[in-house]
């Protein structure tokens, strides 16, 4: 593993995407998202993604300088066409719209279609919580990466969900999980580190259980977390982000994607400060539970990311050597000299 400061990674990523043809504003949004993911400990959605995004730009799969547009709107809803720009740009815009409408009307629902990979969903639920808005975000796919409960064939993506809830003096609550037992990006990280994945999370191409991350890239598939429960949530994700938003009507040769966002003003039923104070009390009660053997404390959702970010800002962000070598190659492919380590 190689340690980098956030600023070092930001500089490298910015130079690469600018050289690949992205303008300053979308580059800044994308790179900030990647670095924040690394800081939070979600390396699967950090700079590891640089090579794939550069390749997508070269193939025309990503239109980096396109702007998302609203194609249908009511006081409490909006359907947004991402126009195949960086997914992080589309999703951030979608959440901005959702937050504004929720503050004005109390609740809001936003769909984003024709959006490329939006990265770490927790970024958007956190974005809402900081503005005093409760949020849910999900992006679902029918694909090949995850088998349904009882199946030996991939039919879902990782179909993640994220939730954000504003607190008062405590850090805002943030929940972010794939409906697969392990996120696809985590498999990428394990492969780059030459590590195994946890038992019960992966099948090989023949439907046999395995812990070898390479099996996933050789026709293997993920399993849903919690058996039928994760599988059911994966179905719901597809229905919300594809069926409800009408994403199928926007599918083209570039693909089919949809994101669903729900936003609720934390002051909808009573004063926001009272809601946040009660949220603090609930979280403190949970934190007060006696830890089980092997645990130093009980953590609430979002706390591991806050703790990891504080530590990595001080100690540095670890990047696997294989990942760094791929980033160096991606830089070279667009004429950017990146120092090998």
Buried (B, 14 or more C-beta within 10 A) or exposed (E): EBEBBBEBBBBBBBBBBBBBBBEEEBBBBBBBBBBBBBBBBBBBBBBBBBBBBBBBBEEEBBBBBBBBEEBEEEEBBBBBBBBBBBBBBBBBBBBBBBBBBBBEBBBBBBBBBBBBBBBBBBBBBBBBBEBBBBBBBBBBBBBBBBBBBEBEEBBBBBBBBBBBBBBBEBBBBBBBBBBBBBBBBBBBBBBBBEEBBEEEBBBBBEEEEBBBBEBBEEEBBBBBBEEEEBBBBBBBBBBBBBEEBBBEEBBEEBEBBBBBBBBBBBBBEEEBEEBBEEBBEBBEEEBEEEEEEEEEEEBBBBBBBBBBBEEBEEEBBBBBBBBBBBBBEBBEBBEBEBEEE
